[in-house]
Amino acid sequence: MAEQNMFSGLVHCADCGGTMVLHRAHTMDAVKNNFMCSTYKKFGKEECSGHYLREIHLAAIVLDDLLRVTHFARQQESLFIQYINRKNNAETRREIERLQRELELMRRRDTELSALFKRLYEDNVLGKVTNEQFRMLSGDYNAEQKNLKERIPKAAERIEELQNSIANVTRFIDKAKRYTEINELSGELLNLFIEKIEIGERAERYSRTSEQKVIIYYRDIGVIGALQRQRQTA
């Protein structure tokens, strides 16, 4: 029971972003081990839902998709490169545009706060604003500006990372060519090919047979389509 699971650190909740933790069966039937959202486990349904996915079903889904993607990379290399570059360029461009808009708003607000603080100081000196009002308002302005000073460089850094990032399709293809016969998953394979896995709520909550979204983020190339899988989890 102390052995580290091969999915350790890779599985996240698609709804709240928290980790999905492994709950081992209290019987010898390991088939019933499942991953459940840690946010729900800690804080209950007010923060996230109690959805889960059996470990055995997750392994089958990931193995099936890994075989599909690596086969595509090996057998249709040129088409695979075109697809990945086109997909990543579009996704990256949208993310950069969103962050740039957010960064512009934060910088504009930072400038506004500096002007407001200067005006507030002048009004306090002239007696238009009491010392108590000055302390209260200046405290709010300083807190907001401090928050912006922390967020602005992070957003700018993220934009630079995205602008400099290029999907290393060749590296993924090289790995796919080295592992031509994948019969079962292992921790080594998961760490080599997969960055993270997101599991969402079922289309029909509490249903054991409805579709459930599983998103696999591959190293070097990102997401190759979200999966909608119907698995019996009884």
C-alpha positions as CSV (number, residue, x, y, z in Angstrom):
1,M,0.0,0.0,0.0
2,A,3.0,2.3,0.4
3,E,4.2,1.8,-3.1
4,Q,4.0,5.0,-5.2
5,N,1.4,4.9,-7.9
6,M,2.6,5.4,-11.5
7,F,0.1,8.3,-12.0
8,S,1.4,10.1,-8.9
9,G,1.4,13.9,-9.5
10,L,0.0,13.6,-13.1
11,V,-3.8,13.6,-12.4
12,H,-5.8,16.8,-11.9
13,C,-9.4,17.8,-11.7
14,A,-10.6,19.5,-14.9
15,D,-13.2,21.5,-13.0
16,C,-11.3,23.1,-10.1
17,G,-7.7,22.4,-11.0
18,G,-6.9,20.6,-7.8
19,T,-5.1,17.2,-7.7
20,M,-6.9,14.0,-8.0
21,V,-5.8,11.7,-5.2
22,L,-5.7,7.9,-5.3
23,H,-8.1,6.1,-3.0
24,R,-7.0,2.5,-2.6
25,A,-9.6,-0.2,-2.1
26,H,-9.8,-1.6,1.4
27,T,-10.1,-5.1,0.0
28,M,-7.6,-7.1,-2.1
29,D,-9.6,-6.0,-5.2
30,A,-7.3,-3.3,-6.6
31,V,-9.8,-2.9,-9.6
32,K,-11.8,-0.6,-7.3
33,N,-8.9,1.9,-6.7
34,N,-10.0,5.3,-7.9
35,F,-8.8,8.9,-8.3
36,M,-11.0,11.5,-6.6
37,C,-10.8,15.3,-6.5
38,S,-8.8,16.4,-3.5
39,T,-10.7,19.7,-3.3
40,Y,-14.0,17.8,-2.8
41,K,-12.4,15.5,-0.3
42,K,-11.2,18.5,1.8
43,F,-13.9,21.1,1.4
44,G,-17.0,19.2,0.1
45,K,-19.5,19.8,-2.6
46,E,-19.4,23.6,-2.1
47,E,-16.0,23.8,-3.8
48,C,-16.1,20.9,-6.3
49,S,-18.1,17.7,-7.0
50,G,-17.2,14.3,-5.8
51,H,-16.5,12.8,-9.3
52,Y,-13.9,10.0,-9.6
53,L,-12.4,7.6,-12.1
54,R,-11.3,4.1,-11.5
55,E,-7.5,3.6,-11.8
56,I,-7.9,0.6,-14.1
57,H,-10.2,2.6,-16.4
58,L,-7.8,5.6,-16.5
59,A,-4.9,3.3,-17.4
60,A,-6.9,1.8,-20.2
61,I,-7.8,5.3,-21.6
62,V,-4.3,6.6,-21.4
63,L,-2.7,3.5,-23.0
64,D,-5.3,3.6,-25.8
65,D,-4.6,7.2,-26.5
66,L,-0.9,6.9,-26.2
67,L,-0.9,4.1,-28.8
68,R,-3.0,6.3,-31.1
69,V,-0.9,9.4,-30.9
70,T,2.5,7.6,-31.1
71,H,1.3,5.6,-34.1
72,F,0.2,8.8,-35.8
73,A,3.6,10.4,-35.1
74,R,5.5,7.5,-36.6
75,Q,3.3,6.6,-39.6
76,Q,2.4,10.1,-40.8
77,E,5.3,12.2,-39.6
78,S,4.9,15.2,-42.0
79,L,1.2,15.5,-41.4
80,F,1.7,15.1,-37.6
81,I,4.2,18.0,-37.6
82,Q,1.8,20.2,-39.6
83,Y,-1.1,19.4,-37.3
84,I,0.9,20.1,-34.1
85,N,2.4,23.3,-35.3
86,R,-0.9,24.6,-36.6
87,K,-2.7,23.7,-33.3
88,N,-0.1,25.0,-31.0
89,N,0.3,28.3,-32.9
90,A,-3.4,29.0,-32.7
91,E,-3.6,28.1,-29.0
92,T,-0.5,30.1,-28.1
93,R,-1.7,33.1,-30.0
94,R,-5.0,33.1,-28.2
95,E,-3.3,32.8,-24.8
96,I,-0.8,35.6,-25.6
97,E,-3.7,37.9,-26.7
98,R,-5.6,37.2,-23.5
99,L,-2.6,37.9,-21.3
100,Q,-1.7,41.0,-23.2
101,R,-5.2,42.4,-22.6
102,E,-5.0,41.5,-19.0
103,L,-1.5,43.1,-18.7
104,E,-2.6,46.3,-20.3
105,L,-5.5,46.6,-17.9
106,M,-3.3,46.0,-14.9
107,R,-0.7,48.6,-16.0
108,R,-3.5,51.1,-16.7
109,R,-4.9,50.6,-13.2
110,D,-1.4,50.9,-11.7
111,T,-1.0,54.3,-13.3
112,E,-4.5,55.3,-12.1
113,L,-3.7,54.3,-8.5
114,S,-0.5,56.4,-8.5
115,A,-2.5,59.4,-9.7
116,L,-5.3,58.8,-7.1
117,F,-2.8,58.5,-4.3
118,K,-1.1,61.8,-5.4
119,R,-4.5,63.5,-5.5
120,L,-5.4,62.0,-2.1
121,Y,-2.2,63.3,-0.5
122,E,-2.8,66.8,-1.9
123,D,-6.4,66.8,-0.6
124,N,-5.2,65.7,2.8
125,V,-2.6,68.5,2.9
126,L,-5.3,71.0,1.9
127,G,-7.7,69.7,4.5
128,K,-10.2,68.4,2.0
129,V,-9.7,64.8,3.3
130,T,-9.4,64.0,7.0
131,N,-6.4,62.1,8.3
132,E,-8.7,59.1,9.0
133,Q,-10.0,59.1,5.5
134,F,-6.5,59.4,4.1
135,R,-5.3,56.4,6.1
136,M,-8.2,54.3,5.1
137,L,-8.1,55.2,1.3
138,S,-4.3,55.1,1.1
139,G,-4.3,51.7,2.7
140,D,-6.7,50.4,0.1
141,Y,-4.7,52.0,-2.8
142,N,-1.4,50.6,-1.5
143,A,-2.8,47.1,-1.1
144,E,-4.3,47.0,-4.6
145,Q,-1.1,48.5,-6.1
146,K,1.1,46.0,-4.2
147,N,-1.0,43.2,-5.7
148,L,-0.6,44.6,-9.2
149,K,3.1,45.0,-8.7
150,E,3.3,41.2,-8.1
151,R,1.0,40.2,-10.9
152,I,2.3,42.4,-13.7
153,P,5.8,40.9,-13.9
154,K,4.4,37.4,-13.8
155,A,2.0,38.1,-16.7
156,A,4.9,39.7,-18.7
157,E,7.1,36.7,-18.0
158,R,4.4,34.3,-19.1
159,I,3.9,36.2,-22.3
160,E,7.6,36.0,-23.0
161,E,7.6,32.3,-22.3
162,L,4.8,31.7,-24.7
163,Q,6.3,33.9,-27.4
164,N,9.6,31.9,-27.2
165,S,7.9,28.5,-26.9
166,I,7.9,26.2,-29.9
167,A,6.5,22.7,-29.7
168,N,9.3,20.3,-30.0
169,V,7.5,17.9,-32.4
170,T,10.7,16.3,-33.5
171,R,11.6,15.3,-29.9
172,F,8.2,13.7,-29.5
173,I,8.5,11.8,-32.8
174,D,11.9,10.5,-31.8
175,K,10.4,9.1,-28.6
176,A,7.5,7.6,-30.5
177,K,10.0,5.8,-32.8
178,R,12.0,4.4,-29.9
179,Y,8.9,3.0,-28.2
180,T,7.2,1.1,-31.1
181,E,5.7,-1.7,-28.9
182,I,3.9,-0.4,-25.9
183,N,1.9,-3.2,-24.3
184,E,1.3,-1.7,-20.9
185,L,1.8,1.5,-19.0
186,S,4.7,2.2,-16.6
187,G,5.8,5.1,-14.6
188,E,8.7,5.6,-17.0
189,L,6.4,5.8,-20.0
190,L,4.1,8.2,-18.3
191,N,6.9,10.6,-17.3
192,L,8.4,10.4,-20.7
193,F,5.3,11.1,-22.8
194,I,2.7,12.8,-20.5
195,E,2.8,16.1,-18.7
196,K,-0.5,15.9,-16.9
197,I,-4.0,14.4,-17.1
198,E,-7.3,16.2,-16.3
199,I,-10.5,14.4,-15.3
200,G,-13.8,16.1,-15.5
201,E,-17.3,15.5,-14.0
202,R,-19.6,13.1,-15.9
203,A,-22.1,14.5,-18.3
204,E,-24.8,13.1,-16.0
205,R,-23.7,13.5,-12.4
206,Y,-23.8,10.3,-10.3
207,S,-24.4,8.2,-13.5
208,R,-22.0,5.2,-13.7
209,T,-22.3,4.9,-17.5
210,S,-22.4,8.5,-18.8
211,E,-19.5,10.0,-20.7
212,Q,-16.6,11.6,-18.8
213,K,-14.0,14.0,-20.1
214,V,-10.4,13.0,-19.9
215,I,-7.8,15.5,-21.2
216,I,-4.2,14.3,-21.8
217,Y,-1.4,16.8,-22.0
218,Y,1.5,15.3,-23.9
219,R,5.1,16.6,-23.3
220,D,6.4,18.7,-26.2
221,I,3.1,18.7,-28.1
222,G,0.2,19.5,-25.7
223,V,-3.3,18.2,-26.1
224,I,-4.3,16.0,-29.0
225,G,-8.1,16.3,-28.6
226,A,-10.1,15.9,-25.5
227,L,-11.5,12.4,-24.9
228,Q,-15.1,11.6,-24.0
229,R,-15.1,8.1,-22.6
230,Q,-18.0,5.9,-21.4
231,R,-16.7,3.5,-18.8
232,Q,-18.6,1.2,-16.4
233,T,-17.3,2.0,-13.0
234,A,-19.5,-0.2,-10.8
